[in-house]
Amino acid sequence: MDFDFSPEQKEIQHQARRMLVECCDLRAVRRVLDESRGWDPALWQQVAELGWLGAAIPEAYGGLGLGGDTLAVIAEELGRALAPLPVSSSIYLAAPCVLHAGSEVQRSEWLPELASGEHIATLAAAEGLVGVDELARHAARVRGGRLSGIKLPVPDGLLAHWAVVTAHDEAGVPGLYRVDLGGPGVTRTALESLDPTRPVARIVFDAAPAQRLGGDADPAPDAHAVLQRVLDEAAVWIAFEQVGAADAALAMSVDYARLRHAFGRPIGSFQGIKHKLADMYVRNQLARANACCGAWALTAGSAELPLAAASARISASEAAEFAAKETIQTHGGIGATWEADPHLFYRRARVLQGVIGGPAVWRERLVEALQAGVQ
């Protein structure tokens, strides 16, 4: 069982890192943060032209068909650069919903516009304290092809052109529906986000026209099964983003520990700092191993994907948050200031930790996956 990436994928990753170093350093991220734009449209266009958005979308639907593991190496570099882009919403969440639940006509119509970056989409599922995957508790309803309900927080809800929305039909059956966010019956309001480069919104649907994924297929796609599959896939890709961010935070800490002097010595020579850096490295490597296992399960079509995805999600979330906190500590007093960069990693770590359900949700899913394996 080989969890390593191919030479071609490593070259893609190398080129992605070079491009992002040139076009998306932390100064560029800070500009987006300071200007409250929420994203970088120019960088989005570059990423789209390079084909990154279509890496895991089949060629028949306008993508490159390179597979989920290739998207994983790209995700790691996006995370390393803290790229202010709606990739997770549009490519990790919305696109797989269409791919797994949409009809052939819907896939042919909607996926090419996501792969090309022409349109941005998102998944609108959470309803406040009701989580993304708690379909039975979702209050949104569809009657006569019109959807009503409230979704929050919706990642990139103000940027997206359309959303895949979870709702129940007249018979109480949960389903996935496409709704044009610029159409009638849709009201969007910005919510405060710990990381404004990954904005969230509150969306109110008031009899908004909605089209069910799967069209008139009978029986309709199992919305619960589709959503679970989509979240497992997204967990792997987001884990790679978290690993990339954690590695970047560690590198920043190492560089600072070499340059900053105290009592006539580099602070990296002190045992307390060495232990911090070593702990960060160990957690990062554990998270990377779990993420690679998840990428293998995703591309191999393994039945172990739920277990691997939950493991990757938990370890990567812990590693990213730990690395961000320890980076602030390593920088000392300046690390907690606005002018220093460590807080950028902390912001991103906390937002990624909750985008598809927090650690508690995924620990429960890990237990369920382990129990299913024993049975």
SULCOR-V798990 format. One record per backbone hydrogen bond with DSSP energy under -0.5 kcal/mol. CO is the residue of the C=O (numbers start at 1). NH is the residue of the N-H. Records with the same first field share a line. If there is no record, write none. Layout:
BEGIN
CO->NH + NH
END
This chain:
BEGIN
1->3
6->10
7->11
8->12
9->13
10->14
11->15
12->16
13->17
14->18
15->19
16->20
17->21
18->22
19->23
20->24
25->28 + 29
26->30
27->31
28->32
29->33
30->34
31->35
32->36 + 37 + 38
33->36
39->41
40->44
41->45
42->46
43->47
44->48
45->49
46->50
47->52 + 53
48->51
51->54
52->55
54->57 + 64 + 65
55->66 + 67
57->65
58->61 + 63
59->62
67->71
68->72
69->73
70->74
71->75
72->76
73->77
74->78
75->79
76->80
77->81
78->83
79->82
83->85
84->40
85->87
86->90
87->91 + 92
88->93
89->94
90->95
93->97
94->98
95->99
96->100
97->101
98->102
103->107
104->108
105->109
106->110
107->111 + 112
110->114
111->114 + 115
112->116
113->118 + 119
114->117
120->161 + 162
122->124 + 164
123->125
124->166
126->152
127->129 + 130
129->131
130->127
131->134
133->135
134->137 + 138
135->138
140->168
141->148
143->146
145->210
146->143
147->208
148->141
149->205
151->203
152->128
153->155
154->157 + 201
156->160
161->181 + 182
162->122
163->165 + 179
164->124
165->177
167->175
168->142
169->172
173->169
174->223
175->167
176->213
177->165
178->211
179->163 + 181
180->183
183->186
185->206
187->204
189->202
191->200
194->196
195->198
199->156
200->191
201->154 + 203
202->189
203->151 + 205
204->187 + 206
205->149 + 207
208->147
211->178
212->215
214->217
221->223
222->226
223->227
224->228
225->229
226->230
227->231
228->232
229->233
230->234
231->235
232->236
233->237
234->238
235->239
236->240
237->241
238->242
239->243
240->244
241->245
242->246
243->247
244->248
245->249
246->250
247->251
248->252
249->253
250->254
251->255
252->256
253->257
254->258
255->259
256->260
257->268
260->267
262->265
265->262
266->269
267->270
270->274
271->275
272->276
273->277
274->278
275->279
276->280
277->281
278->282
279->283
280->284
281->285
282->286
283->287
284->288
285->289
286->290
287->291
288->292
289->293
290->294
291->295
292->296
293->297
294->298
295->299
296->300
297->301 + 302
302->305
304->308
305->309
306->310
307->311
308->312
309->313
310->314
311->315
312->316
313->317
314->318
315->319
316->320
317->321
318->322
319->323
320->324
321->325
322->326
323->327
324->328
325->329
326->330
327->331
329->332
331->334
332->335
333->336
334->337
341->344 + 345
342->345 + 346
343->347
344->348
345->349
346->350
347->351
348->352
349->353
350->354
351->354 + 355
354->357
358->361 + 362
359->363
360->364
361->365
362->366
363->367
364->368
365->369
366->370
367->371
368->372
369->373
370->374
371->375
END
